[in-house]
Amino acid sequence: MSQCATLPEIVLDPSQREFPPFSLTRLLSSVFTPTKGCRICVLIDLENPVEEMGDFAFLNNPRYTVQQKAHEYLYLALHEGTMDALGMSGGDIFGYKATGGSNLDLDDECWNPEGQQLSLDRDVYPHYDIILCTGDWSATAPLTAKCKEFGFRGATMHGLNDIILASGLAVDYEEVSANAEKLRLAMTGADAIEIDFALEDGTVLTANLILDGQEAQKSHGLCRGLTPDVANLPAGEVYFVPVDANGQFPMKYADGTLGILHVKNRSIVESTLISGNQATIDAHNARLADDPMTGTLGELGFGSQILPVSGSDIQDEKVLGTCHLATGRDDHLGGDIVPGMFKKHENSTHDDILFAPHKTPNFDISQVRMKRGEQTEILIEHFRPAEYLLKALIG
């Protein structure tokens, strides 16, 4: 009997879900409470904000699809009823220089639509209670650090597209939070997670992530109260910061090259070629040799939502049945890897490696196992949540 037949309350096919139309008012009222009296603004990244922010010039550049959606669905929506409905004020928008890497620290300079150069530290962070940030690159880590310094709340939504707006940002975040908590409780206190990867030639690689019984954390989308915090949207995952890691796992590079990543003492120490371009493997190995911190594993995450594939990892890593590892900085997750530990500033990224059928069709996650004391539970098989997780969601 299939898992769906055994547990009919869980619908695993996102095509069977009905999502309400996107509403910024509903999203903000769900994610942020209270909103009344709050000043809100929008941040976007641009390659040349000096020229492209003035008079909204970026709206005429076809490469800025994410930023244009931020203008339409965030900035304009704030002024067309959302601020009034939620008792907020402000609604300003600022552009800053794109970092070129995931979660790199932001330059302090920013620009408004009048072309005026401003300072994020002086003119933005201290003067807004809620900051919405979207663009091509994630800014969750730097804004998490800044919110603790300046006291604001915020949400990061990089990679915004039509599918995300119609699904991952249209969901009920009360439900997302509740389901993430159910899965968090099912996994918290894990001593280790083992992941088996089956390659097309029948080879099975195993990565062993040591967690030492740590409390699982959740990205659940709620950023309530007056405590400084930044939500990463779409949300919906349970995650750990590995204490140690060993073994092997496959990697599909941007050019389609497939490699095996060899992990010792929590760090990727070498990549070897499965198929594709040896030069891609050589370039990765050269980067690891030049700055070994770039290979340190900083996160293990599991998706908790039933969502359609969007083509953007920010949503696709939140899909139930997928998991992801991340290399690099993890200070925004409560980890110990901070930007100053890297040889170069541009290396201090947080880069997710997503394992999902659409992203990595050349290999299968044959099984994910959790070990907690004497307990061993199967969490995922063949990119589908196993019965243990499905029962946790129903409970």
C-alpha positions in Angstrom: 0.0 0.0 0.0 1.4 3.4 -0.9 2.2 6.1 1.7 -0.5 8.3 0.3 -3.1 5.6 0.7 -1.9 4.8 4.1 -1.9 8.4 5.2 -4.6 10.1 3.0 -4.6 13.3 5.0 -1.3 14.3 3.4 -1.5 15.3 -0.3 2.0 15.0 -1.7 1.2 16.2 -5.2 1.4 20.1 -5.3 -0.8 20.1 -8.5 -3.7 18.9 -6.2 -3.3 21.9 -3.9 -5.3 25.1 -4.4 -3.4 28.3 -3.6 -5.2 31.6 -3.0 -4.1 34.6 -5.2 -1.0 36.4 -3.8 -1.8 39.2 -1.4 0.9 41.3 0.2 -1.6 42.4 2.8 -2.3 38.8 3.8 1.4 37.8 3.7 2.6 40.7 5.9 -0.3 40.3 8.4 0.6 36.6 8.6 4.4 37.0 8.9 4.6 40.2 10.9 2.5 40.9 14.1 2.1 43.6 15.1 2.2 45.8 12.0 0.3 48.9 13.2 2.5 51.9 13.6 5.4 50.1 11.8 7.5 51.9 9.1 8.3 49.6 6.2 10.6 49.7 3.2 11.8 47.6 0.3 15.5 46.9 -0.7 16.5 45.5 -4.1 20.0 44.7 -5.5 21.2 46.2 -8.8 24.5 45.8 -10.7 24.8 49.6 -11.1 22.4 51.3 -8.6 24.0 54.7 -9.1 22.4 54.8 -12.6 19.7 52.1 -12.4 17.9 53.2 -9.3 17.3 56.8 -10.3 13.8 57.3 -11.8 13.3 53.6 -11.5 15.5 53.0 -14.6 15.8 49.3 -13.7 12.2 48.9 -14.8 13.4 49.3 -18.4 16.0 46.6 -18.2 14.8 43.1 -19.1 17.4 41.4 -17.0 15.9 42.7 -13.8 12.8 40.5 -13.6 13.1 39.9 -9.9 13.5 43.5 -9.1 10.6 44.5 -11.3 8.4 42.0 -9.5 9.6 43.6 -6.2 8.5 46.9 -7.6 5.1 45.7 -8.7 4.1 43.2 -5.9 5.9 44.9 -3.0 6.5 48.6 -3.5 3.4 49.4 -5.5 1.2 47.1 -3.4 2.3 48.9 -0.2 1.1 52.2 -1.7 -2.1 50.7 -3.2 -3.7 49.6 0.1 -1.4 47.4 2.1 0.0 50.1 4.3 -3.4 51.5 5.0 -4.9 48.1 5.7 -2.2 47.2 8.2 -1.6 50.6 9.8 1.9 51.0 8.4 3.8 54.0 7.0 6.9 54.6 4.9 6.8 52.4 1.8 10.1 53.7 0.5 12.4 51.7 -1.9 16.2 51.6 -2.0 18.7 50.0 -4.3 22.1 48.7 -3.2 24.9 47.1 -5.2 24.5 43.4 -5.9 26.9 41.3 -4.0 27.5 38.7 -6.6 27.4 35.9 -4.0 24.9 34.3 -1.7 24.7 35.9 1.7 27.8 38.1 1.3 27.8 41.3 3.4 26.2 44.3 1.7 28.0 47.5 0.9 26.7 50.4 3.0 25.8 52.7 0.1 22.3 52.7 -1.3 20.3 54.9 -3.6 16.7 56.1 -3.7 14.6 56.7 -6.8 15.6 60.4 -6.7 19.2 59.3 -7.4 20.3 60.4 -3.9 23.1 58.3 -2.4 22.3 57.2 1.2 23.7 54.9 3.9 22.0 51.7 4.9 23.4 52.0 8.4 22.6 55.7 8.8 19.5 56.2 6.7 17.7 52.9 6.4 18.2 50.3 9.2 17.6 52.7 12.1 14.5 54.2 10.6 12.3 51.3 9.5 10.6 48.6 11.6 10.1 46.1 8.8 12.5 45.7 5.8 11.6 43.6 2.8 14.6 42.6 0.7 14.6 40.9 -2.6 16.9 40.6 -5.6 19.2 38.1 -7.3 21.3 37.2 -4.3 20.2 36.1 -0.8 20.9 38.7 1.9 19.5 36.7 4.8 22.9 36.3 6.7 23.9 40.0 6.5 20.4 41.3 7.4 20.1 38.9 10.3 23.3 40.4 11.7 22.1 44.0 11.0 18.6 43.4 12.6 20.3 42.5 15.9 22.3 45.7 15.7 19.5 48.1 14.7 16.4 46.3 16.0 14.3 45.9 12.9 12.4 42.9 11.6 12.5 41.8 8.0 12.0 39.2 5.3 14.3 38.2 2.5 12.8 36.9 -0.8 15.5 36.6 -3.4 14.8 34.9 -6.7 11.2 36.1 -6.8 9.2 34.8 -9.8 5.6 34.1 -10.8 5.5 30.6 -9.4 6.8 31.7 -6.0 4.2 34.5 -5.9 1.4 32.1 -6.8 2.4 29.4 -4.3 5.2 29.8 -1.8 4.2 33.4 -0.9 0.5 32.7 -1.1 0.3 30.0 1.6 -1.0 30.3 5.1 2.2 30.8 7.2 0.3 29.7 10.4 0.0 26.3 8.8 3.6 26.4 7.4 4.9 27.2 10.9 2.8 24.4 12.5 4.0 21.8 10.1 7.6 22.8 10.4 7.3 22.5 14.1 5.9 19.0 13.8 8.8 17.9 11.7 11.3 19.7 13.9 10.0 17.7 16.9 10.3 14.5 15.0 14.0 15.2 14.2 15.3 17.3 17.2 18.0 15.8 19.3 19.3 13.7 16.4 22.8 12.4 17.0 23.5 11.8 13.3 21.9 11.8 9.8 23.1 9.4 7.1 22.3 10.1 3.5 22.6 7.5 0.7 23.0 8.7 -2.8 22.5 6.2 -5.6 24.3 7.1 -8.9 23.2 5.9 -12.3 25.9 3.2 -12.5 24.7 1.7 -9.3 27.3 3.2 -7.0 26.0 4.3 -3.6 27.7 7.2 -1.8 27.0 7.9 1.9 27.4 11.2 3.8 27.4 11.0 7.6 26.4 14.3 9.3 27.2 14.3 13.0 24.8 16.5 15.0 25.6 15.5 18.6 21.9 15.6 19.8 21.5 19.3 19.0 18.1 20.9 19.0 16.7 21.1 15.5 15.8 24.6 14.2 13.1 25.7 11.8 12.6 28.3 9.1 8.9 28.8 9.4 8.2 32.3 8.1 6.8 33.9 11.3 8.6 37.0 12.5 6.3 38.2 15.2 6.5 40.4 18.3 9.1 43.1 18.6 12.2 40.9 18.8 14.6 41.7 15.9 14.5 38.8 13.4 14.6 38.1 9.6 12.4 35.5 7.9 13.6 33.8 4.8 10.6 33.5 2.4 9.3 31.2 1.1 9.9 29.4 4.4 9.3 25.8 5.5 12.3 23.7 6.5 13.9 22.0 9.5 17.7 22.5 9.7 20.8 21.6 11.7 24.3 23.0 11.9 26.6 20.0 11.5 29.2 19.4 14.2 31.1 17.1 12.0 30.7 15.3 8.7 32.5 12.6 6.7 31.9 10.5 3.6 30.9 11.4 0.1 28.1 13.0 -1.8 27.6 13.9 -5.5 27.5 17.4 -6.9 26.0 18.7 -10.1 27.8 21.9 -11.1 26.3 24.8 -13.0 27.6 23.6 -16.3 26.2 20.1 -15.9 29.5 18.5 -14.8 29.0 15.7 -12.2 31.5 15.2 -9.4 32.0 13.3 -6.1 32.7 15.5 -3.2 34.9 13.9 -0.5 34.2 15.1 3.0 36.5 14.8 6.1 36.2 16.6 9.4 33.2 18.6 8.3 34.9 19.9 5.2 34.9 19.1 1.5 38.5 18.3 0.8 38.4 17.2 -2.8 36.1 16.8 -5.9 36.6 14.0 -8.4 35.0 13.7 -11.8 32.0 11.5 -12.6 31.3 13.0 -16.0 31.5 16.3 -17.8 34.3 18.9 -17.7 37.5 18.1 -15.8 38.3 21.8 -15.8 35.2 22.5 -13.6 36.5 19.9 -11.1 40.0 21.4 -11.2 38.6 24.9 -10.6 36.7 23.7 -7.5 39.7 21.9 -6.1 41.9 25.0 -6.7 39.3 27.1 -4.7 39.3 24.5 -1.9 43.1 24.5 -1.7 43.3 28.3 -1.8 40.6 28.8 0.9 39.6 25.6 2.7 36.8 27.3 4.6 34.8 27.4 1.4 34.4 23.7 1.7 33.1 23.7 5.3 29.6 22.3 5.7 27.5 24.8 7.6 23.9 23.5 7.2 21.8 20.4 6.7 18.2 21.2 5.8 14.9 19.3 5.1 12.0 20.8 3.2 8.6 20.8 4.9 6.1 22.2 2.4 4.2 20.7 -0.5 4.9 23.2 -3.3 5.5 23.2 -7.0 9.0 23.4 -8.4 9.7 27.1 -9.1 13.2 26.9 -10.6 14.5 29.0 -7.7 16.2 27.2 -4.9 14.7 29.5 -2.3 11.4 27.8 -2.8 12.5 24.4 -4.2 14.6 23.6 -1.1 11.4 23.9 1.0 9.7 21.1 -0.8 8.9 18.0 1.4 11.1 15.1 0.4 14.1 17.2 -0.6 17.2 17.9 1.5 20.1 20.2 1.1 23.6 20.8 2.4 25.2 24.2 2.5 28.9 25.3 2.5 30.3 28.5 4.0 29.1 31.0 6.6 26.4 29.8 9.0 26.4 32.5 11.7 22.9 33.5 10.7 21.9 29.9 11.6 23.5 29.9 15.0 26.7 28.4 13.7 30.4 29.3 14.2 31.5 30.0 10.6 31.8 33.8 10.3 32.9 36.0 7.3 36.3 36.8 9.0 37.4 33.2 8.8 37.6 33.2 5.0 40.7 34.2 3.1 38.8 36.6 0.8 35.6 38.5 1.5 34.0 37.2 -1.8 34.5 33.6 -0.5 32.4 34.2 2.6 29.1 33.0 1.0 26.5 30.6 2.2 25.9 28.3 -0.8 23.1 25.7 -0.7 23.5 22.4 -2.5 19.9 21.1 -3.2 19.1 17.5 -3.8 15.8 17.3 -5.7 14.5 15.3 -8.7 14.4 18.3 -11.0 17.8 19.6 -9.8 19.8 16.4 -9.7 18.1 13.9 -12.0 21.4 12.0 -12.4 21.3 10.6 -8.9 18.7 9.5 -6.4 18.5 10.0 -2.6 17.9 6.3 -2.0 17.5 6.8 1.8 18.0 9.3 4.6 18.3 7.9 8.1 18.2 9.6 11.5 19.9 8.2 14.5 18.9 9.4 17.9 20.1 7.3 20.8 19.0 3.7 20.2 16.3 5.0 17.7 16.9 4.8 13.9 14.2 6.2 11.6 14.0 6.5 7.9 13.2 10.1 6.9 13.2 10.1 3.1 13.3 7.4 0.4 13.6 8.3 -3.3 12.8 12.0 -2.7 9.6 11.1 -0.9 9.0 11.6 2.8 9.0 8.2 4.6 6.1 7.1 6.9 7.9 8.4 10.0 7.7 12.0 8.7 4.2 11.7 7.3 2.9 10.4 10.6 4.6 13.3 12.3 2.8 15.8 10.1 -0.6 14.2 10.8 0.0 14.1 14.5 
